[in-house]
Amino acid sequence: MPAISAHGGTLLVAGAAQSFTRTPAERVGDDPSPAFRVVSEDFNRLDPATAVSVEVDTSGTGTAFADAQAGTYTVNYLFGVVVFDTPPAVGTLVRVSGTFLPVYPVALVRSLSLSISNDVVELLVFGDGYKRREVTLRDFSGELTGLASAADDLAPGLAVVTLASAQASGAAILAEFGRGDGEVFRAWVKLPELSHKLTPGALYEHTIKFVGHSFQAADGEFVAWGYGTP
């Protein structure tokens, strides 16, 4: 689905999860960075419903991998990044096993708006010298407008994925918006409203409203949204 004039972005939606094993992860940033990202872009959208297995080889030879101890690292499921509590030694090799979410293009995007807000759940003021404020998780919502093919199947031979089916299911889905500059926005969202109009060339211009969904991963972490480089 190549970009066209005025529609320079692409909306991708995740399909059914697939497993992968012992995929290399490379260090992100300069040594001794604690973060390692799954090298293959195809595998770095991790399925939060399945726990990730991490192995390390401190010898750097590739022949002495051992399971990383649970509780010594956290996982960024949106971008396939493993962050160790203590940076591994220079030369350490890391590999990851788990499940990933393949994505399929469903629309060419003309515009995107995104709002983020904090809900205040408690605010205390005592006299003139003390103030306390607590907030909940940051919620986000927005809408995008873009073109999608009128055909039902937007990923022939792979999976039937349409904006209408994603909206009708009511389930949280992983959506990705690429701007063509190397950075992408990924988020778990629900689609409460979907409207469209027919444009010349048998293309539908959709307006999609979305709200953020905080997805609890298998390891207890919560996954919502983020910007990053694949």
LORO-610102 format. One record per atom (N, C-alpha, C): x, y, z; residue in three letters. Coordinates in steps of 0.05 Angstrom, whole numbers, padded with zeros to 5 digits, always signed. Layout:
residues N
XYZALA ...
END
This chain:
residues 230
+00017-00024+00000MET +00000+00000+00000MET +00018+00025+00000MET +00028+00034-00024PRO +00046+00057-00025PRO +00031+00083-00018PRO +00046+00101-00006ALA +00034+00127+00000ALA +00027+00143-00025ALA +00006+00159-00023ILE -00002+00177-00045ILE -00002+00205-00035ILE -00005+00224-00053SER -00005+00252-00046SER -00026+00258-00025SER -00019+00273-00004ALA -00036+00281+00018ALA -00042+00259+00037ALA -00034+00234+00031HIS -00038+00212+00049HIS -00011+00198+00054HIS +00006+00212+00068GLY +00034+00203+00071GLY +00039+00183+00093GLY +00019+00179+00111GLY +00022+00160+00133GLY +00008+00134+00127GLY +00014+00114+00143THR +00003+00087+00140THR -00007+00077+00167THR -00031+00066+00167LEU -00042+00054+00191LEU -00040+00023+00188LEU -00027+00010+00207LEU -00025-00019+00207LEU -00039-00030+00232LEU -00052-00053+00228VAL -00066-00066+00250VAL -00055-00095+00253VAL -00052-00103+00278ALA -00039-00129+00283ALA -00059-00152+00278ALA -00048-00174+00268GLY -00063-00199+00264GLY -00058-00218+00287GLY -00063-00244+00281ALA -00060-00264+00302ALA -00031-00268+00310ALA -00026-00273+00335ALA +00001-00276+00346ALA +00014-00301+00335ALA +00040-00299+00331GLN +00056-00322+00322GLN +00081-00324+00340GLN +00091-00348+00343SER +00113-00353+00361SER +00140-00349+00346SER +00161-00343+00362PHE +00188-00342+00352PHE +00206-00351+00374PHE +00229-00362+00367THR +00248-00373+00387THR +00276-00364+00382THR +00290-00358+00404ARG +00318-00352+00404ARG +00327-00332+00383ARG +00312-00310+00382THR +00318-00289+00363THR +00337-00269+00376THR +00359-00262+00362PRO +00379-00243+00373PRO +00367-00216+00380PRO +00378-00204+00401ALA +00372-00177+00409ALA +00398-00162+00411ALA +00398-00137+00401GLU +00423-00121+00402GLU +00420-00099+00422GLU +00443-00090+00432ARG +00444-00069+00452ARG +00435-00043+00439ARG +00418-00028+00454VAL +00408-00002+00445VAL +00425+00019+00459VAL +00438+00036+00443GLY +00455+00057+00455GLY +00483+00047+00460GLY +00499+00064+00471ASP +00527+00058+00476ASP +00530+00040+00501ASP +00551+00024+00502ASP +00558+00008+00526ASP +00563+00027+00549ASP +00555+00020+00573PRO +00541-00004+00580PRO +00511-00001+00582PRO +00497+00004+00561SER +00468+00007+00561SER +00455-00019+00571SER +00433-00016+00588PRO +00420-00040+00598PRO +00398-00050+00579PRO +00393-00036+00557ALA +00371-00043+00539ALA +00380-00058+00514ALA +00365-00079+00508PHE +00370-00095+00484PHE +00344-00098+00468PHE +00345-00093+00442ARG +00321-00094+00426ARG +00323-00118+00406ARG +00300-00132+00403VAL +00299-00154+00383VAL +00307-00143+00356VAL +00326-00155+00343VAL +00338-00145+00319VAL +00317-00144+00296VAL +00303-00166+00292SER +00284-00168+00270SER +00259-00150+00275SER +00254-00131+00256GLU +00231-00114+00259GLU +00205-00130+00258GLU +00205-00152+00245ASP +00181-00169+00243ASP +00173-00180+00270ASP +00193-00183+00288PHE +00188-00196+00314PHE +00186-00177+00337PHE +00191-00151+00333ASN +00193-00133+00356ASN +00167-00121+00366ASN +00145-00129+00355ARG +00119-00122+00366ARG +00110-00147+00382ARG +00116-00147+00408LEU +00111-00170+00424LEU +00083-00172+00434LEU +00073-00197+00435ASP +00046-00202+00445ASP +00046-00201+00476ASP +00033-00182+00489PRO +00035-00180+00518PRO +00020-00203+00532PRO +00004-00218+00518ALA -00011-00240+00530ALA +00007-00264+00536ALA +00031-00264+00525THR +00050-00286+00529THR +00076-00276+00541THR +00085-00290+00562ALA +00110-00282+00575ALA +00134-00286+00556ALA +00153-00269+00559VAL +00177-00270+00542VAL +00199-00285+00557VAL +00214-00301+00543SER +00237-00315+00554SER +00263-00302+00544SER +00281-00296+00562VAL +00306-00282+00555VAL +00330-00299+00563VAL +00349-00302+00545GLU +00373-00316+00550GLU +00397-00298+00546GLU +00418-00301+00562VAL +00442-00285+00559VAL +00467-00303+00558VAL +00487-00293+00544ASP +00513-00307+00542ASP +00534-00286+00548ASP +00544-00286+00573THR +00563-00266+00581THR +00591-00270+00569THR +00595-00294+00558SER +00621-00300+00546SER +00624-00287+00519SER +00601-00281+00506GLY +00602-00269+00480GLY +00608-00288+00457GLY +00610-00314+00463THR +00617-00334+00443THR +00593-00346+00429THR +00570-00343+00441GLY +00546-00355+00429GLY +00542-00385+00436GLY +00559-00395+00454THR +00558-00423+00461THR +00551-00427+00491THR +00545-00406+00505ALA +00541-00409+00534ALA +00516-00393+00543ALA +00494-00395+00528PHE +00470-00382+00535PHE +00457-00395+00560PHE +00446-00378+00577ALA +00432-00387+00601ALA +00408-00369+00605ALA +00386-00379+00617ASP +00363-00363+00622ASP +00369-00340+00641ASP +00359-00316+00633ALA +00362-00293+00651ALA +00343-00297+00675ALA +00352-00290+00698GLN +00336-00294+00722GLN +00311-00276+00722GLN +00288-00288+00728ALA +00264-00272+00729ALA +00266-00250+00750ALA +00255-00227+00743GLY +00256-00204+00761GLY +00281-00187+00758GLY +00299-00194+00739THR +00323-00178+00735THR +00320-00161+00710THR +00297-00161+00697TYR +00293-00145+00673TYR +00264-00139+00669TYR +00258-00119+00653THR +00231-00112+00645THR +00230-00113+00615THR +00205-00114+00604VAL +00202-00117+00576VAL +00184-00095+00565VAL +00193-00081+00544ASN +00176-00062+00530ASN +00163-00077+00507ASN +00138-00085+00510TYR +00125-00102+00491TYR +00119-00088+00465TYR +00115-00062+00466LEU +00109-00047+00442LEU +00131-00047+00421LEU +00156-00046+00431PHE +00179-00044+00413PHE +00200-00066+00416PHE +00193-00087+00431GLY +00211-00110+00433GLY +00237-00104+00446GLY +00236-00089+00468VAL +00260-00081+00482VAL +00261-00094+00510VAL +00283-00106+00516VAL +00288-00118+00543VAL +00307-00100+00558VAL +00300-00090+00581VAL +00316-00072+00597VAL +00325-00087+00623VAL +00350-00091+00626PHE +00361-00105+00650PHE +00364-00085+00673PHE +00360-00095+00697ASP +00364-00078+00720ASP +00393-00069+00723ASP +00411-00087+00716THR +00440-00081+00716THR +00450-00085+00688THR +00464-00066+00676PRO +00474-00069+00649PRO +00492-00093+00646PRO +00487-00111+00627PRO +00504-00134+00623PRO +00532-00125+00614PRO +00552-00141+00618ALA +00579-00134+00611ALA +00581-00130+00580ALA +00601-00114+00573VAL +00606-00109+00544VAL +00611-00136+00530VAL +00599-00140+00507GLY +00602-00164+00492GLY +00581-00186+00498GLY +00564-00181+00518THR +00544-00200+00525THR +00524-00204+00502THR +00517-00228+00496LEU +00497-00234+00476LEU +00470-00240+00489LEU +00449-00231+00476VAL +00422-00234+00487VAL +00404-00245+00464VAL +00386-00264+00471ARG +00367-00273+00452ARG +00340-00277+00466ARG +00318-00275+00451VAL +00291-00273+00462VAL +00273-00293+00449VAL +00255-00305+00464SER +00235-00323+00453SER +00208-00313+00464SER +00187-00317+00448GLY +00160-00308+00456GLY +00141-00309+00432GLY +00122-00291+00432THR +00104-00289+00409THR +00103-00260+00400THR +00100-00257+00374PHE +00099-00230+00362PHE +00073-00226+00347PHE +00067-00201+00341LEU +00043-00194+00327LEU +00049-00183+00300LEU +00044-00198+00279PRO +00048-00188+00251PRO +00028-00166+00246PRO +00036-00146+00230VAL +00018-00124+00224VAL +00013-00122+00194VAL -00011-00112+00187TYR -00019-00110+00159TYR -00029-00081+00154TYR -00022-00069+00132PRO -00032-00042+00125PRO -00062-00043+00119PRO -00076-00025+00132VAL -00105-00023+00127VAL -00115+00004+00118VAL -00097+00024+00119ALA -00106+00051+00110ALA -00082+00069+00104ALA -00086+00087+00085LEU -00067+00109+00081LEU -00078+00133+00096LEU -00062+00145+00113VAL -00072+00165+00132VAL -00066+00193+00122VAL -00087+00210+00123ARG -00084+00238+00116ARG -00080+00256+00140ARG -00092+00249+00163SER -00089+00266+00187SER -00092+00248+00212SER -00079+00257+00233LEU -00080+00243+00259LEU -00080+00263+00281LEU -00098+00260+00300SER -00097+00277+00324SER -00096+00259+00348SER -00082+00267+00369LEU -00078+00251+00392LEU -00079+00269+00417LEU -00094+00261+00437SER -00096+00276+00462SER -00089+00258+00485SER -00074+00269+00504ILE -00066+00255+00528ILE -00073+00271+00552ILE -00085+00259+00572SER -00094+00273+00596SER -00090+00257+00621SER -00087+00271+00643ASN -00085+00258+00669ASN -00111+00264+00685ASN -00123+00243+00696ASP -00146+00247+00713ASP -00137+00251+00742ASP -00146+00273+00754VAL -00139+00278+00782VAL -00159+00262+00799VAL -00148+00245+00816VAL -00166+00229+00833VAL -00166+00239+00862VAL -00147+00256+00869GLU -00146+00266+00896GLU -00130+00292+00896GLU -00139+00312+00910LEU -00125+00337+00912LEU -00130+00348+00940LEU -00108+00351+00956LEU -00110+00360+00983LEU -00095+00386+00987LEU -00107+00405+01000VAL -00094+00430+01006VAL -00098+00436+01036VAL -00076+00439+01051PHE -00077+00445+01079PHE -00062+00471+01084PHE -00077+00492+01093GLY -00064+00517+01099GLY -00051+00528+01074GLY -00028+00541+01078ASP -00014+00553+01056ASP +00012+00538+01049ASP +00019+00517+01065GLY +00045+00506+01061GLY +00046+00477+01051GLY +00023+00465+01045TYR +00023+00437+01037TYR +00002+00433+01015TYR +00009+00419+00995LYS -00010+00412+00974LYS -00002+00385+00963LYS -00022+00368+00960ARG -00017+00341+00951ARG -00036+00336+00927ARG -00024+00323+00907ARG -00040+00317+00883ARG -00032+00289+00873ARG -00052+00273+00868GLU -00047+00247+00857GLU -00062+00244+00830GLU -00050+00230+00812VAL -00062+00227+00785VAL -00064+00197+00779VAL -00082+00191+00761THR -00084+00163+00751THR -00065+00159+00728THR -00067+00137+00715LEU -00051+00132+00691LEU -00059+00153+00670LEU -00041+00160+00653ARG -00047+00179+00631ARG -00064+00165+00610ARG -00087+00176+00605ASP -00106+00166+00585ASP -00101+00180+00559ASP -00106+00167+00537PHE -00104+00180+00511PHE -00127+00172+00493PHE -00132+00190+00474SER -00153+00185+00454SER -00147+00202+00430SER -00161+00197+00408GLY -00156+00213+00384GLY -00172+00203+00361GLY -00166+00213+00338GLU -00179+00203+00313GLU -00160+00207+00290GLU -00164+00191+00269LEU -00149+00194+00244LEU -00167+00192+00221LEU -00159+00204+00199THR -00174+00203+00174THR -00155+00192+00152THR -00165+00172+00137GLY -00149+00160+00117GLY -00164+00144+00097GLY -00151+00135+00076LEU -00163+00119+00055LEU -00158+00090+00059LEU -00178+00074+00053ALA -00176+00045+00055ALA -00189+00033+00030ALA -00179+00011+00021SER -00190-00003-00002SER -00218-00012+00004SER -00236-00013-00016ALA -00263-00023-00012ALA -00264-00053-00010ALA -00242-00067-00018ALA -00241-00096-00016ALA -00242-00105+00013ALA -00255-00128+00017ASP -00257-00139+00044ASP -00230-00147+00055ASP -00215-00162+00039ASP -00190-00173+00049ASP -00167-00155+00042ASP -00155-00142+00062LEU -00133-00124+00057LEU -00105-00137+00060LEU -00105-00162+00065ALA -00079-00177+00067ALA -00083-00204+00055ALA -00086-00206+00028PRO -00092-00231+00015PRO -00072-00253+00022PRO -00082-00276+00028GLY -00064-00299+00034GLY -00053-00299+00063GLY -00058-00277+00078LEU -00047-00276+00105LEU -00069-00276+00126LEU -00087-00257+00125ALA -00109-00255+00144ALA -00129-00235+00134ALA -00154-00239+00141VAL -00175-00220+00134VAL -00175-00198+00156VAL -00166-00175+00149VAL -00164-00152+00167VAL -00177-00128+00154VAL -00198-00118+00166THR -00210-00093+00156THR -00215-00074+00180THR -00218-00049+00174LEU -00224-00030+00195LEU -00251-00036+00207LEU -00270-00044+00190ALA -00297-00050+00200ALA -00297-00074+00219ALA -00282-00095+00212SER -00282-00118+00230SER -00268-00112+00256SER -00247-00095+00255ALA -00233-00088+00280ALA -00252-00072+00298ALA -00268-00054+00286GLN -00286-00038+00302GLN -00309-00055+00313GLN -00319-00073+00296ALA -00343-00088+00304ALA -00336-00108+00327ALA -00312-00118+00328SER -00304-00138+00348SER -00305-00126+00376SER -00299-00101+00379GLY -00299-00088+00405GLY -00275-00095+00422GLY -00257-00112+00411ALA -00233-00120+00427ALA -00211-00099+00424ALA -00193-00099+00443ALA -00169-00082+00441ALA -00151-00093+00418ALA -00141-00075+00402ILE -00124-00083+00380ILE -00098-00066+00381ILE -00077-00077+00370LEU -00052-00062+00368LEU -00052-00047+00342LEU -00050-00021+00343ALA -00050-00004+00319ALA -00023+00010+00317ALA -00013+00014+00293GLU +00012+00027+00288GLU +00008+00048+00266GLU +00019+00072+00271PHE +00017+00093+00252PHE +00045+00102+00245PHE +00053+00098+00219GLY +00079+00106+00210GLY +00078+00131+00193GLY +00096+00150+00199ARG +00095+00176+00185ARG +00115+00177+00162ARG +00130+00156+00158GLY +00149+00155+00136GLY +00176+00167+00143GLY +00180+00176+00168ASP +00205+00188+00176ASP +00221+00169+00194ASP +00213+00144+00196GLY +00228+00125+00212GLY +00217+00121+00240GLY +00201+00140+00250GLU +00189+00137+00276GLU +00160+00128+00274GLU +00151+00112+00292VAL +00123+00102+00291VAL +00110+00107+00318VAL +00083+00108+00318PHE +00067+00109+00342PHE +00052+00082+00344PHE +00056+00068+00366ARG +00042+00043+00370ARG +00025+00045+00395ARG +00002+00033+00395ALA -00016+00035+00418ALA -00037+00012+00417ALA -00045+00004+00441TRP -00068-00014+00444TRP -00092+00004+00446TRP -00111+00000+00428VAL -00134+00018+00426VAL -00160+00002+00422VAL -00182+00015+00428LYS -00208+00006+00420LYS -00220+00027+00401LYS -00238+00018+00383LEU -00249+00036+00363LEU -00279+00039+00367LEU -00287+00059+00383PRO -00315+00062+00389PRO -00332+00073+00366PRO -00319+00086+00346GLU -00334+00098+00324GLU -00318+00097+00299GLU -00332+00089+00277LEU -00319+00087+00251LEU -00339+00098+00230LEU -00331+00117+00215SER -00349+00128+00194SER -00333+00130+00168SER -00347+00130+00145HIS -00333+00131+00120HIS -00350+00144+00098HIS -00336+00153+00077LYS -00350+00163+00054LYS -00335+00153+00029LYS -00349+00148+00008LEU -00337+00138-00017LEU -00324+00161-00032LEU -00300+00157-00041THR -00285+00177-00056THR -00280+00165-00084THR -00272+00182-00103PRO -00266+00172-00130PRO -00245+00150-00130PRO -00249+00130-00146GLY -00229+00108-00148GLY -00236+00085-00129GLY -00261+00083-00120ALA -00270+00061-00104ALA -00255+00059-00077ALA -00246+00081-00067LEU -00233+00082-00041LEU -00251+00095-00020LEU -00251+00084+00004TYR -00266+00096+00025TYR -00248+00113+00043TYR -00257+00137+00048GLU -00242+00154+00068GLU -00255+00150+00095GLU -00240+00139+00113HIS -00251+00132+00139HIS -00242+00153+00160HIS -00260+00159+00178THR -00253+00174+00202THR -00256+00155+00225THR -00234+00150+00239ILE -00233+00130+00260ILE -00228+00144+00287ILE -00246+00140+00305LYS -00241+00150+00332LYS -00231+00126+00349LYS -00211+00132+00366PHE -00199+00111+00382PHE -00195+00120+00411PHE -00195+00102+00429VAL -00189+00107+00457VAL -00169+00087+00466VAL -00151+00096+00484GLY -00130+00079+00493GLY -00139+00057+00511GLY -00125+00035+00510HIS -00131+00011+00526HIS -00106+00003+00541HIS -00107+00001+00567SER -00083-00008+00582SER -00084-00038+00584SER -00066-00051+00569PHE -00065-00080+00567PHE -00046-00092+00587PHE -00055-00109+00605GLN -00037-00120+00625GLN -00023-00144+00613GLN +00004-00143+00613ALA +00020-00164+00601ALA +00022-00188+00620ALA +00032-00210+00609ALA +00034-00235+00624ALA +00052-00232+00649ALA +00071-00214+00647ASP +00090-00210+00670ASP +00080-00189+00690ASP +00056-00179+00686GLY +00044-00160+00705GLY +00048-00131+00697GLY +00065-00125+00677GLU +00068-00098+00667GLU +00043-00089+00652GLU +00039-00063+00650PHE +00017-00052+00634PHE +00028-00039+00609PHE +00015-00045+00587VAL +00024-00035+00561VAL +00002-00017+00549VAL +00009+00007+00540ALA -00012+00025+00529ALA -00003+00036+00502ALA +00016+00055+00503TRP +00023+00068+00478TRP +00052+00078+00479TRP +00063+00086+00456GLY +00089+00097+00456GLY +00099+00104+00428GLY +00118+00122+00427TYR +00132+00129+00402TYR +00159+00115+00402TYR +00169+00107+00379GLY +00195+00095+00378GLY +00203+00088+00349GLY +00227+00078+00347THR +00238+00070+00321THR +00238+00039+00320THR +00226+00028+00299PRO +00224-00001+00296PRO +00252-00014+00297PRO 
END
